[in-house]
Amino acid sequence: MTQQTWDEVGGLLPHDEFRAASEAIVANIEQVIEGKTATVRLALAVLLAEGHLLIEDVPGVGKTKLAKALARSIDCSVRRIQFTPDLLPSDVTGVSVYNQETHDFEFRPGAVFANLVVGDEINRASPKTQSALLECMEERQVTVDGVTYQLQTPFMVIATQNPIEMEGTYPLPEAQRDRFTARIAMGYPDAGAELAMLDGHGATDPLNELRPVADATVVRQLIATVRQVHVADAVKQYAVDLVTATREAPDLRLGASPRATLQLLRTARAVAALEGRDYVLPDDLQVLAVPVLAHRIIPTADAQLARRTTDAIVSELVHRLPLPHDRKRSPYDTRPTQGNGRGPYEPRRP
């Protein structure tokens, strides 16, 4: 199979073209998802950060619609997997089938061979089937019968799960959760958005009329542009300090991994680019701390008895951790001694 590897991305986009392309995708998704602009933008940021998204919320709030709307807004290959207890790993990755004409085995790709893979109710499949996603989510490849097949670019897994109805489900193991860049919740819409939904969704489903506004080439260019967003040393140190704080917190028995630090920075680059900046601010890391870190950590038994959620614990750590500052030439400060008018986190201009 001759497929493009995940490292082969397109050229950079000018600022105006990047903004136009990203805003078109967001506006297209919002034709289906009412009143959730921040959630939609975060989902797009995860795609541009070359990550994977876990949508966790109660039934009926639009988890699958968000995943399908993002997939349909991009003119690339999309596959949907309904995770059920009888789903097999070969249904996800593919299987080698004996061809009687050639007297040899030939590989038939599974549902994971697509640009965007929508996994609905991922926690309803057995751990054996869930583990079929581990290699492709981390290494962008699938190994079957000793042969490795590269996945296409872009590649993103968007999975949904219901945290309320837990009968007949298998909780995602730590290794699986850690491969999801961010976990988001849709939440209930406000009254105005729900009223608008009744008008727009009452007779027909707008998802059926959604048309692509970008293709795989444009997405690759968006990803390449995001990779070039500047991150000052102070911001990198702040990201490390933030993740380290989860490993030292007394309320946690498992902190975030180094993969979390990397994905936190990658997502911050994407958020900064979507905000029209070519540099990352500490504020970007603060905003992303809960969606990127909270699903990776495990609270202690005492914290669970006190009904402390991982979201609340991460929020408290963000509140406690001091931001980089300028007083007395902080070691976090990357500005030159003679100020030139730029902010402490902006890149040096030629």
Secondary structure as UniProt FT lines:
FT   TURN            6..7
FT   HELIX           15..29
FT   TURN            30..32
FT   HELIX           37..48
FT   TURN            49..50
FT   STRAND          53..56
FT   TURN            59..60
FT   HELIX           63..72
FT   STRAND          74..75
FT   STRAND          78..82
FT   TURN            85..86
FT   HELIX           89..93
FT   STRAND          94..99
FT   TURN            100..103
FT   STRAND          104..109
FT   TURN            111..112
FT   STRAND          116..120
FT   HELIX           122..124
FT   HELIX           127..130
FT   HELIX           131..133
FT   HELIX           134..139
FT   STRAND          141..144
FT   TURN            145..146
FT   STRAND          147..150
FT   STRAND          156..161
FT   TURN            167..168
FT   HELIX           174..178
FT   STRAND          182..184
FT   HELIX           191..201
FT   HELIX           206..209
FT   STRAND          214..215
FT   HELIX           216..227
FT   HELIX           233..248
FT   TURN            250..251
FT   STRAND          252..254
FT   HELIX           258..274
FT   TURN            275..276
FT   HELIX           282..293
FT   HELIX           294..296
FT   STRAND          298..299
FT   HELIX           301..305
FT   TURN            306..307
FT   HELIX           310..320
FT   TURN            327..328
FT   TURN            331..332
FT   TURN            344..345
//
